[in-house]
Amino acid sequence: MELQIIWFFLWGLLWALFFITDGFDFGIGTLLPFLGKTNNEKRTMLNTLGPLWDGNEVWLITAGGVTFAAFPLVYAVMFSSLYSALMLILFALIFRGVAIEFRNKVEHPEWRFLWDAMVFLGSAAPAILFGVVFANIFKGIPFDGDLIYRGTLFSLFNFYGVLGGLLFLLLFLVHGSVWLAFKTTGALHERSVKAAKRLWPVLLVVAAGFLIASAYETSLYDNYKANPVLFVFVLAAVAALIATRLFISKRSYFKAWVASAVSIAGCTFFGVIGLFPNLFPSSVSPEHSLTAYNASSSPLTLKIMLIVTIILIPIVICYQGWAYKLFSDKEPDAETMPDAHY
């Protein structure tokens, strides 16, 4: 039982790491047509994530792999129930990766416009869809005792699901704009700061709305009411969100980005803690819900995976930290930048 609990929260941690790292990529890609006024500025924006974006997606593969290995029944039901939404996310990520690499291959405005549109769609769509999917998981998925999904793709776009998609998008937009403020100079830097300041209050309102709606649309607060000390995680997420704005005002943009990352982790764990022990709750009947206990692999499998994880995950984190440190310098001013890959 202890192994199942450990893997439940490791599952949540891996999703949080993915949202933190790839979240600012989604934000920058979504902001590309709005903040990049010239081709050089758009190249600068993509250069800020160029050495990092593909490494960030390692956490998505890891989170999916852990779902498959530690909770195979959850993986099977999740990917059959949410097949359309997850395939849209997959195709969006593929198009985004291709677009980032292809946009600078031909010196033609229409060519670049096409791939810039793909970067935008390939960033905004996953940001929204991840929010929609996780909000619906928090709310409960309509599947029956035969593990058959009784809804459609459009069933996911209910009020709470759309609110979750908007929350994720705004979290990533603020996260990305703060990263741009940290990494850029000149006019692009000033627009990034202005965007972060304008987006933050909207995020605050939507985050407050999501917390309130969760009390009516989900049973997430049951665990918090049973153990009030858990509310410290909610307060930490709110404090991190407020700290993001304070650090922006102080022009401490890297600290603002770290605070934004903590707020994203806090939002993720708000749901994960509220779900426990459910991994994939059923809205048809609680008896059909898949939990950390009834959907996990054997104890031996979980034990072997834990040993491998304890050894390898710190190595991956250290490597990624080194990569972030290596590419932490600001990008050259967009108007004077030398030739670059993107």
Order of alpha helices (4+ residues) and beta strands (2+ residues): alpha-alpha-alpha-alpha-alpha-alpha-alpha-alpha-alpha-alpha-alpha-alpha-beta-beta-alpha
